Amino acid sequence: MARELAPYQTIERSIVKKYRKELWNPFIAAVKRYELIQQGDKIAVCISGGKDSMLMAKLLQQLQRVSDVPFALTFLVMDPGYRPEIREQIEKNARLLHIPITVFETNIFDVTAKTEKSPCYLCAKMRRGYLYSRARELGCNKIALGHHMSDVIETTVMAMFYGSQLQAMPPKLHSTNYPGMSLIRPMYCILERDILAWCRYNDLTFIRCACRVTERRDAGEQNSKRQEIKELIRELKKTNPNIEKSIFNSIHSVWLDTMPGYKSEGQEHSFLERYRAMEER
């Protein structure tokens, strides 16, 4: 007689069985293509409590079990000042999914609530700093964030439409303030719609934005520029079903020879540099 699976085991199986093509395979593809994990790594899996970071934790747990490359995981939850019910929901979901989280508290929400100028930017910067700092204290050499392919695509389009630049989101990068540490994005090749489908299939409910600043403001998420870009891409998909793949592939195929200008390592460059060099040959 077949052994009945515990809820967390059923959820884990759905990742590698029902959603293998949508979740597991692109996760493995990103880990290999971008060389995200090496032998001996100790990775701080940064969990916000949302769907993306929780799924990332499960993916990395599964990989750790089957990988020939040994690496260690620490599941890190930073509490920036959540309301008690939000904190409880995160801890409840972690227990359900059998994710052994380590929680530490900060006063980020208190600090950002006092500024009217770019509170979201300040919050993100402080979060990243606290995560790097705690991860290093725990002996980690990498932090993993739950950004997915849809985040990458939307960031690229937003930068072009509202930032007047072609800018993407790299799958990994070295920390400038914490030497020897890196940031990796293992969900880089997974689309958000497939994460949502996995959540619905398993009847999982995760926290969304729990920011106090956002809660107080009239605009909220529905009027954000990112939401606007999400809706634009949905419209474009009606006539071009491959629009997401096209945008994603384009950031892997930048043809610098056709660009009048670009930046590299903080320095601006012009096509005139190449043009003049060719004249001098």
Secondary structure, DSSP 8 states (H G I E B T S, - for coil): ------HHHHHHHHHHTTTIIIIIHHHHHHHHHTT---TT-EEEEEE-SSHHHHHHHHHHHHHHHH-SS--EEEEEEEESS--HHHHHHHHHHHHHHT--EEEEE--HHHHHTT--SSHHHHHHHHHHHHHHHHHHHTT-SEEE----HHHHHHHHHHHHHHSSS-----SEEE-SSSTT-EEE-TTTT--HHHHHHHHHHTT--------HHHHHSSSTGGGSHHHHHHHHHHHHHHH-TTHHHHHHHHTT---GGG-SEEEETTEEEEHHHHHHHHHT-
